[in-house]
Structures are given as structure tokens and as C-alpha cells.
Amino acid sequence: MNTEVIVTCFLIVLARIGDVSLGTMRTISVVQGRAFLAWMLGFFEVLIWVLAASKVLNNLESPFYIVAYAFGFACGNYIGVKLEGYVAFGRQVVRVFSHRGAELAALLRDRGHLVTTFEGQGREGHVSLLFIETRRRLTPRLLREAAQADPGCFYMVDDIRLASQPAPIHPTATGWRAVLKKK
């Protein structure tokens, strides 16, 4: 094994990490309906893949290239999932079941979350169901806040594929603004 083989193996691993990571991001973009982003990611994914695959296929007598190709694929899956979790595209709805619903809803609203509550009956009596729509990136923080406020709460998280925008909040005019609005 010489320096050229080592450098080529390293480049194959990097290329596979790149194209598989892009493929992971592309797949998630497709699922979320982000067509243009999926198109761009797919273009670069296949461009990189063709370069890496052609180097391996033109040198099948070298097992080092094949192992580098497989190793890069495995690493690319791992890195792609981690990268997607970091980027965290999209929005989610968090459903929180709590026996302290009013208190929890007020706390979450004070922290800037949009919360809708419903009252219900659970196995252990009265329960509130809180629906909270949030950016996916903020979901872990929201869950920590809810669990700190009510350690006994139960939650479920779902990705949102399509949702209308909430109506803007317009505070009621008071003081001189109210006088001007009446005219």
C-alpha cells in the first residue's frame, strides 16, 4: 500500500460521507415537501457518488478502495442523521397531557409558545391536553420546560406536514390609540 492508495481511500471515504449525508438530507426534504431543496441536494449527491463509484469500479482489484467505499457509506449514514438532527427542518406539534394544565399552559405562553388547551378525563381523573406548535429545533427545550413545570406530564411529538399559519395576535388598543382608532 502506497501513499497514492491511502490518499485515494481517504478521498473515497470523504466523498461517500458527503453523498450519503446529502442523501439523508434529500430524503427528509422529499418527505417534508421541500421540492427545490431536494432537487439541489440530489444533484450534488449523485455528482459526488458518480465520482466516488467510478474510482472504485475502475480499481476493483484493490480491496482497499472497496473497504473505503463501504466505510464512507456507513459513516455517511451516521453523520447524515446527526446533521439532520442539528439542522432540524420543519415544525412539530407537541401534545402534553398534564394534571396541572392551566399552570403549565400559562408558563409556556409566558415563554412565547402558542398553546391550545383541552380538558379531559384520564385514568386518574381530570387532565388537560395542551397542543403546542413549535419549530422542530426548539422541541427539546420545550419538552424540558414542560417536564420541569410538571414532572408527571406525558407528551407526544408529531411532525407537521402541512398547517395553516395562526392568525396574528392584535392587542386591543387602549388609551389614546383607542380614541384614534374610533375616528
Secondary structure, DSSP 8 states (H G I E B T S, - for coil): --HHHHHHHHHHHHHHHHHHHHHHHHHHHHHTT-HHHHHHHHHHHHHHHHHHHHHHHTTTT-HHHHHHHHHHHHHHHHHHHHHHHHH--SEEEEEEEETTHHHHHHHHHHTT-EEEEEEEEETTEEEEEEEEEEEGGGHHHHHHHHHHH-TT-EEEEEE-S-------------THHHHHHH-
